[in-house]
Amino acid sequence: RDPPKMVATSFVVMTLKLLYLIGITTTMVHALNNQHNDRHHLHPPRHSYVEADADADDVIVNAVYIMSIGESPSSFNTQVVNGAAQALSEAGEGIISEAYAEGTVEGVASVVRSFPLSSNYSIFILAGGVFDVGVLSEVATLFIPENRLFFVVDTVVTNAPSNLQAIAFRQDEVAFLAGVTAGRVAMSRQRRVGMLAGIEVFPLKQFRNGFNNGVRYVCPECDVMGLYVDTFADDDNTGARSVDVMRKDGNLDVIFAAAGYTGSQAIVYAAQQHGIYVT
């Protein structure tokens, strides 16, 4: 049985919104201090309500963004939730909820079951790199009979079940533009640029390579200091300490970060404490 038309439509709209919003994540600093520190609860009672557009069909479609237990707030997660909320507003009145799950088939499946289909929870969103794609494929397969739709952001899934969509984008192109901006600023200064990336996985390698290429495209003489960090949660002030490491031979002109909350804290520290430009 095919999924309802409105569910499928909202899924496509959400995909487009998320591609756009996640693409600009690394150029923004988010005010995360007001977020609830409830990441250790399996189902924190947090929802973002949206009002329907005036010309939207009278159909309610609800979605859930599932994160890993113990995961800290991050700009990436904030943008995913905001993108889903915007997409739902175009599909009809609905909510985007947040939940936390263990990274096993049963762990994720139990969270899905806790959001009843009778309450119009039809879409489940997860982040690639946090959950194993094999686990997500198994989970999605379990819910094909219920027409539940899943998608995983920032990764590629081969031989995915019919109700699982993987979303990937060209991180190197986004980062290249940031690099061009950084290079133009640095070329009239000390010609020193820094790039802070999160855990060394393929998407972040793309970010780093794209940024380096962008800087050198406009400023071949610029030095680009780059670091990978092993946390997105800014454990032990990793962001600030990483900035200081890159500054050990002289201050930076510009810094770019793609490292979740660690990156957000790093660029705030760099700008406020050392007068470094942020791109």
Helices and strands as residue ranges (DSSP letters): H 5-23, G 25-27, E 47-50, E 62-68, H 75-91, E 94-101, H 105-113, G 117-119, E 121-127, H 133-142, G 144-146, E 149-153, E 164-167, H 171-186, E 192-197, H 202-218, E 223-228, G 235-237, H 238-246, E 254-258, H 260-274, E 277-278
